[in-house]
Amino acid sequence: MADRRTYNVVILGVGFLFIFTAFTTCGNIEQTVVKSLGNSTLSGSGYHSLGIIYGVFSFSNLLAPTIVTVIGAKLTMFLSGLLYSGYIAVFIIPTTWSFYLTSVLIGIGAAMLWTAQGHFLVENSEASTINRNTGMFWALLQCSMLFGNLYIYLDWNGRTELSDSSRRNIFLFLLVASALGTLSFLVLRKSHHEEEMLSEEEGQSLLSARTMYKTRANTALQDTKSEFKTILQLLKTKTIMLLSPCMAYSGLELAFYSGVYGTCIGATTHFGDAAKGLIGISGIVVGIGEIVGGGLFGLLCKNSRFRRTSVVFLGMVVHFIASYLIFLNIPDDAPIVFETTTQKNPYLSPSVSIALLCSFLLGLGDSCFNTQLYSILGHVYAEQSTPAFAIFKFIQSVSAAMAFFYSGYLLLMWQLLLMVILGFTGTLCFFVVERMQDFPVDLQEY
């Protein structure tokens, strides 16, 4: 039994590794690719597409648990993987309508995929193995930032223009990766809990398949209604209100490091022929920062309150340093230039080493905030963890969607200023919540 569960967790992690090798790489280069197309075949914005994805994802989370309950986690993940693959395939033969249609579909698919992942991981874990299994899964997932971006560096290094053949080759590679990840879900084995449910349902021979699924759907709808009520109740609590700025900041930062910063590096005239290739290297270094931070703070600093506040403070300082260096090193118009490279000069002569140092700091700081937000929510809402995490993902996703929509219009300094203000506010509020843990009675009064 233990071997089957471990097998399932490893295959689950490998599947996500392949799918998100495709998706994170696509997000990192998307705006640059759309710019290279001009208006010939696709008139749109990579920022807007990513904004649609995160916006749809945030609201689709409300219905995703019902779908997972009715058709099962394994089938849900397979169908979601097909939607991810469809989004990647659009860039091989790009058209505007398919670009935005698949942006909506992948937002729905993402909600189903992550809900099913959580459900499947819990089903294949016990109290004694949940930390180990979660660590294995996240380690495999974080490696997704390495391989696709390495391909981008090797293919784009020295290029000033992106040819159609180069674009097709890249997205064929990413499509194969996404398809492999999707197909890997088909070799997942049924958990012991699923087998018990199936044997009970098979034993009820008088029930037709239609009645069985109807019963599942009704049960799922009741559970969803109950969870939605819990979410509304938690939104009114003082703790969630205070943590909201920190959650929103994690969304702004997610949008910046995953879609905006790579585009800025690729558009920087001063980097010359190396600019496009540096997008891939930047993505790799962000991934290394995430892995280092997740390993150090997620595993070593478990539930100590002193360490939790220390890690968040470190994340704020690291991000402030990164923001200041980016402000000095990257031209102000880098996020918004479309058909040309940057025209403005930054305060310093742009340095590749400083740009990549900032990539590492962005990944490290992001892992500081995310690991500690998960930690404090799991600590405060141990009995209501599912709705608490749903609120976190909702606020984070809405914030990321808003950031992607304004990223194509605001100069870099204003984007950095917004993140600094919200990051400082979110850190202060996080400290207040930690302080409140000394007075647990107060949490019940709000």
WODAZI-V233253 format. One line per field, one symbol per residue. psi: psi as a letter, one per 40 degrees, with the letter a starting at -180 (. if undefined). burial: b if it has 9 or more other C-alpha atoms within 8 Angstrom, else e. A space follows every 50 residues. Layout:
# WODAZI-V233253
psi->???
burial->???
This chain:
# WODAZI-V233253
psi->dddddddddddddddddddeddddddddeddddddddbeddhhahddddd dddddddddeddedddddddeiddddddddddddddddddedghiddddd dddddddddddddddddddddddfiideedddddddddddddededdddd dddddehehdihiddddddddddddddddddddddeeiihiddddddddd dddgdehidddddddddddddddddddddddddddeidddddeddddddd ddddddddddddddddehddebeedddddddddddddddddddddddddd fbfhdddddddddddddddddddddddddhideddeiceiaidihidihh hdddddddddddddddddddddddddddddfdefdddddddddddddddd dddddededhiddddddddddddddddddddddddeeegddddee.
burial->eeebbbebbbbbbbbbbbbbbbbbbbbbbbbbbbbbbbeebbbeebbbbb bbbbbbbbebbeebbbbbbbebbbbbbbbbbbbbbbbbbbbbebbbebbb ebbbbbbbbbbbbebbbebbbbbbbeeeebeebbebbbbbbbbbbbbbbb bbbeebbbbeebeeebbbebbbebbebbbbbbbbbbebeebeeebeeeee beeeeeeeeeebbeebbeebbeebeebbebbeebbbbeebbbbbbbbbbb bbbbbbbbbbbbbbbbbbbebebbbbbbbbbbbbbbbbbbbbbbbbbbee bebeeebbbebbbbbbebbbebbebbbbbbbbbbbbbeeebbeeebeeeb eeebbbbbbbbbbbbbbbbbbbbbbbbbeebeeebebbbbbbbbbbbbbb bbbbbebbebbbeebbeebbebbbbbbebbbbbbebeeeeeebeee
